[in-house]
Amino acid sequence: MTSNASASWTAQMIAPDADLLGAPLLRTEFTLDEGHGTVTRAELRLSALGIVEAFLGGEHVSPDLLTPGWSSYEWRVRYQTYDVAAQIRETTVLGLALGNGWYRGRLGWSGDGGWYGDEAAAFAELEIEFEDGHVQLVVTDDTWTAGASTTTRNDLYDGQDIDARLARTDWLDVGFDGSGFAGTHAVEFDLGKLEPYIGPSVRPTQELAVTEVITTPSGATVLDFGQNLVGWLRVNVTGPAGTVVTLRHAEVLENGELGVRPLRTAKATDRFTLSGGADVFEPTFTLHGFRYAEVDGWPGELDPAAITAVVIGSELVRIGEFTTSDADLNQFHENVVWGMRGNFVDVPTDCPQRDERLGWTGDIAAFAPTASFLYDVGAFLGDWLVDLEREQEHHDGIIPFVVPDVIKYMPKIGAFPDPDSTAVWSDAGVWVPWTLYQAYGDETVLRTQWSSMASHARRVKSLLSPAGVWDTVFQFGDWLDPDAPPENPAAAKADTGVVATACAYRTATLVAESAAILGLTAEEAEFRAMADDLLAAFHAAYIDESGVILSDCTTVYSLAIVFGIVEGELLEFAGNRLSELAAESGYTISTGFAGTPFITDALTQTGHLDDAYRLLLQKACPSWLYPVTMGATTIWERWDSMLPDGSINPGEMTSFNHYALGAVADWMHRVVGGLSATAPGYSEVLIAPQPGGGLTSAATSLVTPHGRIAVSWTLDGETLTVETDVPAGVSGTLRLPGAADRPVVEGHDVVTADVPAPVSV
């Protein structure tokens, strides 16, 4: 069934008559219709207002987790389809376990929840087809019954309580007597909102064992899993009935104890009550961002083998790889990968641990080029872009700060701004689809998102001041500039109007190019004129006669260079000034969210490759490698989320798993690794490794729509050896330092060149 029209559905969204602590079990029992031969097909379509797990014949239908995920529920609730023919018997029980999830659980930092509704509900439609063509439907309706589960509390932020003394398996048995189960009722719900998944499901992806058992100064027992991850703990434990084992999760230790302050109000705590027998606990209705877990109440001596970390995430296919001769740089890249994995859990979130975990548009605007190289994220981000457009359509063309937009329901706190289009953040509506087109070569994403892209650009145009620049409304600007005080992350060096106008110019340019690709002649002319006007206004308002850009800091020059705002002598001046500023900073980071993805490219494009490498390989704080020296295994939100003395940054907003500042990995893939696309989808490539920083080797590879492309290089003295593997049908240029360009060779190729000795950092 592909239609989402309500007339095509027979099932209803149902809820238990009693709340049952927000985690009910719902069941029905059915017998196959007689006289129609064998079953040839059986499909279960499953959804919920909340999260749901399905069982047929006493077994899980799928390893999928957190179904149907988080979408803009006001207009779109996804359903998943499963082939269940192998689980159908003559008489079968269809059971559903229901949790609060994003729909009814806590969301945001206000401490409240239930923004979308106060009643969790489940939806299932099982369609069974027989060999004679007869179809039997088994659907959720008010004939189902519901009872309590072992879960007595469940929340994505706060955790899950499970009481094994309440365990029962008979509810999935044929002939169950119904004891303890009561009625259900249909919930008012527009079935026209049901839409199939576009992106992948969330699933378990890996398991990690305890690497160390720590006794803290206070005497607490803390388990270290050696990696900041997202998921939960599976616990095997035997002890007296009624014993409560409590697990509290956090990303770091501070003063030897569990560092929970960055969680803010999120409890991140699971409690397991033992049955008296051998119990296995797995809290699949919550998720935590953690490396450490404090264990309290364990009966007897704790065997670390009894507790396993289950890593979860959207089921993405890894396509890009990268490594170098520098161990710290490799660890940084691995941190980028783990940060992405932990935050690509159905929605591309900012962080996975505190009372937030929202789909901040600015983060993915910055990180999309890196994400689209590391994993195939076309469907994942395509699904999210559907919600972005739905939110935009219902809010005067404004692309909100977060998607899905729960902030619109939350009480305004302090000086938090009234929402309007915002540079970088709202620009995600253009930058993300453009990135997907460039990465995978499918113009469908541009066609699908065209209305959203054009609407955003037109709204930005309506917000320009009489001078033609975007210095109106609230701007995040160069958010988390390292020079900003911890309590005011928006207080950046870069003028917000300069940042916003530069981003508006980039957006108008990309929308014009998208119109050209789609054959929209009038729209192409419209947005090229918008870009031309923004360019002229930027020069008039923000660049003085000597070439200095207003606020004279690294971010404004980086944006002006990479976005093509300056040319000729102005470009040369901007590059030289950027180089000077990088040196003045001691080659530590001086950019925030807006500038960080672009500064190394800006230096490289203007002939300052050595400066880019010095920034990349810097280990003093703030820098990309400083967290590596502090033992980080993911990317931090702040350059100094942990201070050199091991204390946590005093800012209220401090996360140790935020992928945005890892956006430099895109430059690493293209410049250090030497692989970039010169046509969408890598049908044409530039292979141009640029050694530096004392690196003696690097290797990168990417599975493209045309096949796997690999580049590796080694530097021995002044001899650069480059090996390439290029699939048939891919053309392009091989560019090596000091050598003339030559066409890439299909298949395997080895080329050497003489290069100047690299600069050591």
N, C-alpha and C positions, 0 to 999 in steps of 0.2 A: 504494500500500500504506500504510494508516494504522495497522494493528495492529503492536504491538511484541512480540507473542508469538513465542518462538523457533521454534514450529512453522511460522510463516508464512515463514521465511527458508530459502533454499537455500544462499546464500553462507556462507563461513566467514571469520573474521578470520585473516589470514595474515601471516607474517613471513619474511624471507629466512633461509636456513640460515646464512649468514655475516652479521655485523653491518653490513659495508660502510660503516663510519664513521658510522652513524646516519642515512644519507640515501640509501637504496637506490631504484633504479628497478625496478618490478615490471610485468610485461607478460603478456598473452595475446593470441593471434590466433584469430579465429573467422570462419567462413563462414556466411552466412545459410542456414537450412533451405530446401530446394527444394520447389517445388510448392504454395506457399501464397499466391502473388500478391505484391503490393507490401506494403511496410511501412507500416502506418497509425499506429503509435505506438511510441515507444521512450523509456523512462525509465531513468535511471541513479540508483540510490540509493547514496550514498557516505558512508563514515565511516572512522574510524581511531582507534587508540590512539596518539596523536601528532597530526601535521597532514599533510594529503594534498592533492595537486593531481592532477586527472585529465585524460587526453588521449584523444581519439578521432579516428581518421583523421589523426593527426599534429598536431592542434590542441587547444588548451585547451578543456575542456568549458565552463568558466565563468570569469569574472574574480574569483570568490570567492577569498578568502585565508584562511589559517589554519584551514581546515575540519578537523574539526568544532568548533573552538573549545575552550573550557574549561568543563566542567561538573563536577558532583560525580561523577566517574568511577566511584566505588564502586557507585553505584546508577543512573546515567544517562549514556549516551553518545549524543549526537545524531547524526542522519544528515540529509543534504541530498538533495533530489530534483531532478533536472534533466531537461528535455525535450531529448533528443539525436537525435531522428529525422533531422534534417538532416545529421548527421555519420555516419550508418550507410551503409556501402558493401557491395558483394557480399562482399568480404573486408575485415575491419577489424581494426586493432590497438587494444586497450584498454590504456592504460598509466597507471601511478600513480607519482607521485614522493612519497616519504615523508620526513617530518622528525620531530624529537623533540617540538617544541611544549611545551605545559604538562605533558603526560603523563609524559615521560621526561626533560625538560630540568630545569635548575635552577629552583627555586622557593623564595622566602624568603631570609632573611638569614643562614642558617646556613652557606651555601656548598655545600650538598648539593642533590641532585635525585633524580629517579627515585622520587619518593614513591609514585606510583601503580603503577609497574611498571618492569621493566628491559628490556623488549623492545617496541619500536614495531611496530605492525602496521596493516594496511590492510584495508578491507572495501568490496566493490563488488558490486552486483547489478544487472545490466542486463537489463531486461525488454523484449523486442521482440515486438510484436503485428502480425500480418499481416491482410490483408483478409478471409481466410476464418476469422479468429478464432484461428488457431493462435498459440501463445506460445512463444517461444524464450528461454531464460535463459542469460546469460553471467555467471558468478559467480567470485569469488575462492575458490580452493581450492589444494590442493597440486600441481596441474598447472602452475601459473604458474611463471615463472622470474624471477630477480632478478639485477641487476648494479649496479655502482658508478655513481654520478653524478659530476658535476663538484664537488659539495659535499663537502668533506673535514672540515668541522666546522660544526655548527649548534646554536645555543642562543638562546633569546629574550633572555636577559640579556647574554650575552657576544658575540654576533654570529655571522657566518657567513663561512667561508672557501670560496672557489670557485676551482678550478684549471681555467682554460679549455683547458689542454692535454689534459684528459681528456674534452673535449666529444665527444659522439656523438649523431647524430640517427637513426642506422640502427635503433636499438632500437624506434622507432615505425614502421618500414617493414614492409610486408607482405613475407614471405619472409625476414625477418631470420635470419641463420645461427646466432644464439645465442652467438656468440663472447663469452667473458667473462662470460656469464650462467650462473647455477647454480640450485639448487632453492629451494623455499619449503616451509613447513610450516604447518599449522593451529595457531593459538594457542588455548589454553583460554580461552574467553570465553562468558559467558552472553548469548546473543543477545536475551534478554528485556530487557536493559538498553537496547537501541537504541530511541530515541524521536525523532520528527521535531522539527526546529527549530520553536520558537515565535517567537523573535526573528529579526531580520535577519542577513544574512551580513556579514562584514567585506570591504570592497572598497577599492580606490584611490578617493579622493575629490577629489584636487586635486594639482597639481604646482607647485612653486615653483623659481624660478631663483636662482642666486647673486646676492646684492645687493652683496657686497664681498669682495675677496680681501685678506686681512690677512697681513702678515709680522710675527710676534710678536717680542718682544725676544730670544728665544732663536734666532730665525731660522726657526722653523717656519712652514709655510703653513697658514692657517686660512681656511675658507670660511664666510661669514655668509649665512644664508638669510633674515634679517630677521624671522623668526617662529619662536617655539618651537613645534615640531610633533612629531607622532608618525608614524613610517614608516621610510624608508630612502633611500639614494641610488642612483639609476640612473646607471651610469658607462659612457661611451663612450670607449674608449682603444685606441691602437695603439702597440705597442712591442716590444722584443726578447722572444722567448720566455723564460719563466722570471722575468721582472721581476715583483716583488711590489709592488702598490700597497696601502697600508694606510690605512684611514679610521677615525679615532677620533672619537666623538661626545660632545658635552656641551651643556648648556643655556646656560652663561654663560662669560664670560672673567673671570679674576682676575689682576690684575697683568699684563694683556695676554696671558696664556697661557690655554690651554684649562683650564677649571675642572672637573676630574674628581673631586675629593674627594667631592662629594655622591653620586656613583655608588656609593660604598662598594666592594663587591667586584665589581660588574658591570663587565665589560671594555668593553662597548659598542663593539666593534672588529670591522670587517670587513676581510678580506684577499683581494685578487684577484690571482691569478697569470695573467700574460698568455700567450696562445698564440703570439704572433708575428704574428698578423693583426689585423684589426679586431674587437675584442671589445666586447660589451655585457654588463655585469654588473648583476644586480638580485637582492639577497639576500632573497627572499620567505619564508624560513624563520626570520626574526628580525624584531625591530622595535626602534627606538630612540626615546627622547625627547630632542630636541636642537634647537638653533638653529645651532650651530657644528659644523664637522667639520674636523679636522686631517688633512691629506693628506701622506703620506710615500711616497717611491719613485716619484713620477710621472715617466714618461720624457719628457724634454725640457721645453718650456715648457707650463705648465698653461693650457688654454683653459677658463675657467669655464663656457662654454656646454656643455662635455662632461659636466657633472655636474648632475643634476636631483634635487631632493628630491621624493619620492613620498609624499604624505600619505595615510594609511590610517585607517579607522575603520568602525564598524558603520554600515550604510547606513540612516541616519535621515532622515526628512523634516522640514525646517525649517518650523515653523508660527508662531513668534513673532518679532516684530521690535521694536526699541526704539532711539530716538535722541533726543538733546536738543541744546540750543544750546551745551553745554559740551563742548569737544573732549576734555578729559581724562576726563570721565565717559563719553563715548562709547568712548574707548579702553579704559577699565575694563570696560565691558560687552562689548566685543569680546574682551577677555582672558577673560571668563567663558565666552564661546562657544567659544573655542579650547581652554580648559582642559577643558571638557566633551567636545569632539570628541576630544581626545587621550586621555582616560580612559574613553571609551565605546568600547572595542575588545573586543567580545564580552562582557566583564564590566565593571561599573562600578568601576574601580580607583581607588586613592588617588593613584597617581603612575605615570608610564610610563617612568621612566628608570633608577632604581637597582635594587638587588637586593631588590625587594619587589613592587610592581605587583599588589597583592592587592585583592580585593573587600571592602574595609573597610565594614562595615555602618553605622558612624557617619557616614561621609562622605556616603553617599547618603541617610541619614535626614535630614540637614541640607539637602541640595541638591535633593531630589526635586521640590519645588514649582517651583524655577527650571528644572530639566531638563524638566519636563512642559509648561512654557510655551514654551521655546525650540524643542523638537523633539517629534515624536510618539514618545514612549518607552513607550507602552503595551505593545507586544509585547516590546521589549527588556527592560524591567524585569519584565514578566510571566514571561519565560523565567528570569531570575535568581531570581525569587521561588520558582520550582519547586525550584531547588537549595537555597535557604534552608530551605524546608520539609523537604526530604530530610535535610539536615544536622541540623535540629532534631529530627526524628523518631528519629534514631539517636543522640541525645545527651541523653536525659532531658529533652527539651523545651527545651534551651538553644539559643537562637539565637547562633551563635558570633560572634567578633570579625570574621571574614572569611568570605565565601562566594564560591566553594567554600572549604572549610576545610582548608587545607594545614597550618596551624599545629599541628593535632593530631598531625601526624607529626614535627614538628621537635623537636630536643632543646631542652629548656628553657634559656633564657639568662638569667643573672643573676636579677633580681627579677621577671622577667616573670610575671604572675599565672597561677594555675590558672584555667581558663575557667569562667565561670558567666554567668548572665544579667546584663547590664550596661546601665545607663540610656543612652539615645540609641542606642547601638550595637545592642543587641538589640531596642530599640523600633522599629528599621527594619521588623521583621516586621509591625508595625501601621501605622506612619506612612507607609510607602511605598504599600501597597495603598490606604489611605485617600486619599492624594494622587492616585493614578491615578483613583480613582472620582470625586473632585471635579473633576479636570481633564477627563475624557472622558465622564463620566456613565454609564458602563457598570458596573452592579452585579455583573457576572460576576466581576470581580477580587475583590470582597468574598466572594462565594460560594465561589470557588476557594480563597481563602486563609483562610477562616473558621476552620478547624481550627487552623491555625498561629497566627492572631491570638489565639484564645481560649486556646490552650495557653501562649503566652507570658505573657498576662495572669495566668493561674493560677499559673504558675511564679513570677512576681514576687510575687504574694500570699503564696506559700509562703516567700518570703525576707524578708518584713517582720519587723521586730523586735517584741518585746512591746508597744512603744509605738505600733505600727502604721505606722512609717515605714521607708523603705528605706535603712537605714544599715548594712547588712550586706554582705558579700562585696566583692570589688574593684570599684572604679568608676574609669573614665577621668575622670569629672567634667567640668569645664570645660577640657578638653584644650587645650593651647597658649594658655592665658592669656598675654598678652604680658608680664606681670610675673613669670611663671615662669622660672627659670633655664634656659639652653639645654640643660643636661644632664638636666633633670627637668621635662618638659613637662606632667606631671600635677599639679605643685605650684601649683594655682590658688588664687585668693582665695576662690572660692565653696566653701562646705562641700559635700562630695560627697553627704552625706545629703539636704541641701536640694535639690540638683540632681536626684538620683535620685527622691526622693519626688514632686517636681513632675512629672517625666517619667512616673512611674507613674500619677499622677492623670490626666494627659493620655491615656495609653494606655488606662486603664480607661474613660474617657469615650468615646474613639473606638470602642472595642470594643463598648460599650453602644449607641452610635448605629448601628454596623454591624449589631448584632443586631436593632435596631428596623427597619432597612431590609429585612433578610432575613426579617422576621416571626418571629423567634425570641424569643418572649415571656419564657420562663423565663430564658434567657441574658441578655436585656436587663436583667431585674430583678437578676440575679446581679452583673453588672458595674456597674450603677448603684449598687448597695449598696457594691461595692468602691470606687468613686469617692467616694461619700459618706464612707466610713470614712477614706480617704486624705486627703480634704479636712480632716476634723476633726482627724486626727492631725497634719497639716502645721501647722495653726493652733496646736494645743496645744504642739507641740515646737519650732516654729521662728519664730513671730511673737510678739514681746513686747507688753506693754500699749500701748506708744506706736506700734506698727505696724512697728517695725524687724524685718527678717527676718535670721535668723542669718547672719553673715558680712558683712552690710551692704555688698554690692557690686553692681555693675551687673547681673551675670548673674542673681542670685537675684531681683531686682525685675523684670527683663525676663521671666523665666519665669512668675513669679507673676501678672503682668499679662496676658500673652498667653494663658496657659493657663486664665485665669478663676478663679484661686485666691483673689484678693482682690476685694472689692466695696465699694461705698459709700465711707465715710471711709478705709478701709484702701487702697482703690484710689487715692483721691486722694493719700494720703500716699505710696504707693509710686511714683506718677508723679512727684510733686514731689521725692522723694528720688532717684529715678533721674536727673532733670534736674540736681539738685545734683551728683551724682557725675560726670555727663558733663561738667559745667562744671569740676569739680575736676581732671579728667583733661586739661583744656585741649582738650576735644572730640577727643582721640585715642582710639583703640580700647582698651578695658579688658576685653574679653570674649574667650573662646575658642570652641571648637567648639559648646558647649552654648548660650551666650548670643548669639553673633554673628547667627544667623538671625533673632533675635526682638527685638533692642534697638531698632531703628528703628520697628518696629510698636508696641512698648511705649510709646515716646515719643509717637508719633503718636496712639495711642488715648487717651492721658491729657492731650492738649492741648499737647504740646511739639514740634510739628512743626518749628519753627525749630531746635531742638536736634538733631533727626534729620538735617536738612539739613546742619548744621554738622559732624556726625560723617561724613556721607556725603562731603562735599566737602573735608574736611581733607586736607592734603598732608604734614604732619609725620608722622614715624614714631612710633608705629604707626598706620596708617590704610589705608583701601581705596585711596586714590589715591597713597600714598607709592610703591608699586612702579611705578606709571605714571611718576612723576617719575624713576625709576631705569631707565626703558626697558623695563619688563616687557611681554611680549606674552601672558602667561598669568597665572593666579592663583597666588600663592606659597603654600607650606605654612605658613610662618611669616610673621608680619607684617614681620619683618626678616630674611628669608632672605638678603638682601644688605644689609650695613650701609652707612650713608651714605658711608663712605670707599671703597666699591666692593669690600670684602672679603666673603667668604662667611661667613655665620653659623657660629660655631665648633661648634654642636651637630652631633652625628653624624647626626641626622635632619633633613635640609634639602633640600627639593625646590622647584623653580621652576615646577612644574606640578601643582597640587592644586586641585580645584575647590571644596572645602568652604567656604572663607571667602568665596567669591563668592555665597553664598546670599542676600545682601542684594539681589541682582538681582530676586528675587521681590517685595520691597517696592517696588523701583523701577518694576516693571511696573504694580503696583496703585495706588501712591500718586503717584509722579511721572507715570507714563504715564496713570493714571486708569482702568484697566480691571481689574475683578475679577468673579468669578462669585459670584452669590448663590444659585445652584442648581447641582447637579452638571452638568458638561458645558456650562456657559454657556447653558443654556436661559433663565436669568434673569441679568441683569448689573447691576452698579453701575458707572456711568460717573461718576467723581468725581476729576478731576485736582486735585491740591493743590500749586499752584506755590509755590516757595520757593527759597532759596539763591542768588538772583540769576539763576536760569534764566529765559530769555525764551521758550522753546518746548520742546515735547517731542512725540513721536509714538510710538504703539505700536499694534501690530496683532496679531491672533491668528486663525488658521484653526481654528475650533471645529467640532464635529460638525454644527453648524447652518449653517455658512458663515463667511465672514471678517468679523470685527468690527475696526473701526479707530477710534482716537481720536487727534486731534492738537489741540494748543492753542498759542496764541501770546499773549504778554503784552506789550502796548504801553502803557507807563505804568501806569495802573490799570484798563485795559480788557482783560479776558480774553475771547478768542475761541476757542470750542471747536467743532471739526468732528467729526462722528461718521458712521460707516457701519455700519448694523446690518441683518443679514439678516432676512427674513420669518420670523416664528415665535419670535423672541427678544424677550422683554419685559424690563422692568427700570426702573431709576431713574437719572435724570440729576441729579447733585448738584453745584452750583457754589458756591464761597465767597460767602456773603452773599446767596444767592438761595434761594427756596423749591424744594424737590424737585419734579420733574416727570417724567412717564413718558418713557422713551426713545422715539424716533421711528424706525420702520423706514425703511430707505433712508438717503439722505444728509440731514444736518441741520447747521445752523450756528446757534450760540447765543452771545450775548455776556453778560458780567456785569461789574459794577464790583467790584474787589477792592482791598484796601489794598496799598500799595507793598510789594514783596517785600523781605525782609531779605537783604542781601548778605553773603556769607561771605568 
